[in-house]
Amino acid sequence: MFAAMLDTSLADHVNRTLSTEQQQILADLRAYCTERLRDGATAELTRGYTEPHSETMARELAERGWWGLMIDPRYGGAGGGFSDVGIFLEETFRAQAPIAGYVPTFIVVAALNAFGTEAQCQELLGAVAAGGVLAISITEPLVGSDAASVTTSARQEDSRDGPVWVINGEKRWCSSAHVASHILVICRTSEESDRHHGLSMIFVPRESEGLEITAIETPIGRVSNELVLRDVRVPGDALLGTAGNGWVQTVAGLNAERVILAASSLGLAQRAFDDALAYVQERKQFGRPVGSFQSQQHRFADLATELLKTRLLVRWVAGLVDEDPARLLPREASMAKLAATELAKRCALEGLQAMGANGYDTQYGMVRHLQAALGATLYGGTSEIQRNIIAKTLGL
Ligand SMILES: Cc1cc2nc3c(=O)[nH]c(=O)nc-3n(C[C@H](O)[C@H](O)[C@H](O)COP(=O)(O)OP(=O)(O)OC[C@H]3O[C@@H](n4cnc5c(N)ncnc54)[C@H](O)[C@@H]3O)c2cc1C
């Protein structure tokens, strides 16, 4: 009965290997997104995509339990694991739901699940389960791929209300900071001879005095921000995990980050493929659909094969993380992130070519898919860095 509710695309044949609960999530999500994102509704939700995160939609998804995936029910969440979050991301990104805030939020949720105190989980996971957003900030103007070289500093001081952290520095590319309640800032709390030591993770409320948040203009709207922190003071218990252990905690979160980025990119890849396929079936030249030309047929055959391979890879890695969230999977998680983000870029590029000039018309959406996909091969470690990691695990 369930299979009959789903359409017969290639992706849906694979979906039958999901658990009954996951198939239900997928079917319900698809129905919700179809209804909510019908013509005109997207503009209402996102003011025409200049703000790719809709708080209204986040709340609606929270009411249905989906925003609370991977959050313990005692904090108001819906439970579940990375495989469930992966399915949520595949489907919502395929539907182009305006929920950009979900991605950084769930990277931070994974960190809270691993290192949060009871009080932090009560406050922050509770807020997320109700539709809230969290952000994470590592990158700085002079620190990108070499993330352990962070210079933003935090020093401890005593105050009348107990110890506080005083944070100073500049950050860049902090996604969704402008809609987040808190930003998890990676900063240096002590100078050590090895730069991997002495880093810490500290939660900074968005409304903190001394924190300035400025939008970075990107082709897909306001996704990311610059932060300037001038003597920002937060309580001592804003520290996540252990002082000086920030690098170890960051590495421990990389599986989560890469699975989340891979699943969202896979959804984007699927959407670019779906849109281009629909177009070539409709558009006629020389008296026949352009999709009937062999060069087009082969293009779509190749992309469909890559989509299936990548879907299996991403879901397999998500399943491995669920089996043992503490196990590090540098090779497999990097492969999933590399494969899915590069595939999103390829699907959008090839989709644009397959559609001819209309692919280049912003109204048809393919250019936007391409712009979004280009970002995905950069954030969370560029494709070059993922390849470096994979090569290292091969002993090279
Ligand atoms: C849309 C978007 C959202 C983002 N969101 C966040 C966020 O929420 N939080 C956050 O902290 N950061 C975020 N980032 C930043 C992102 O993680 C960094 O851009 C990324 O780590 C790469 O750093 P960089 O851009 O400074 O490139 P650089 O490190 O300056 O690298 C420049 C080029 O050199 C290559 N390169 C560098 N080192 C090597 C090497 N060892 N081997 C081979 N090639 C190398 C890179 O691959 C790249 O092609 C975001 C970025 C984007 C575009």
The ligand as an ORCA input file, in Angstrom:
! r2SCAN-3c Opt
* xyz 0 1
  C      27.936     29.194      1.383
  C      28.991     28.968      2.439
  C      28.595     28.699      3.739
  C      29.565     28.519      4.754
  N      29.146     28.309      6.027
  C      30.068     28.232      7.037
  C      29.657     28.153      8.407
  O      28.459     28.094      8.718
  N      30.624     28.147      9.371
  C      31.954     28.200      9.073
  O      32.769     28.190      9.989
  N      32.371     28.280      7.783
  C      31.468     28.293      6.754
  N      31.874     28.407      5.443
  C      33.305     28.499      5.155
  C      33.863     27.244      4.549
  O      33.859     26.186      5.476
  C      35.249     27.582      3.988
  O      34.992     28.382      2.847
  C      36.051     26.378      3.617
  O      36.508     25.723      4.770
  C      37.254     26.719      2.738
  O      37.985     27.798      3.234
  P      38.312     29.052      2.281
  O      37.086     29.385      1.521
  O      38.904     30.098      3.125
  O      39.348     28.510      1.236
  P      40.932     28.409      1.401
  O      41.266     27.527      2.531
  O      41.539     29.764      1.344
  O      41.303     27.622      0.064
  C      41.355     28.237     -1.227
  C      41.526     27.146     -2.274
  O      42.722     26.392     -1.989
  C      42.395     25.025     -1.799
  N      43.221     24.469     -0.726
  C      43.448     24.962      0.510
  N      44.215     24.144      1.218
  C      44.480     23.083      0.429
  C      45.207     21.873      0.598
  N      45.841     21.563      1.754
  N      45.242     21.007     -0.451
  C      44.605     21.271     -1.605
  N      43.898     22.399     -1.807
  C      43.836     23.285     -0.811
  C      40.925     24.989     -1.434
  O      40.314     23.752     -1.758
  C      40.367     26.134     -2.276
  O      40.153     25.686     -3.585
  C      30.934     28.569      4.423
  C      31.319     28.798      3.087
  C      30.371     29.004      2.114
  C      30.805     29.266      0.690
*
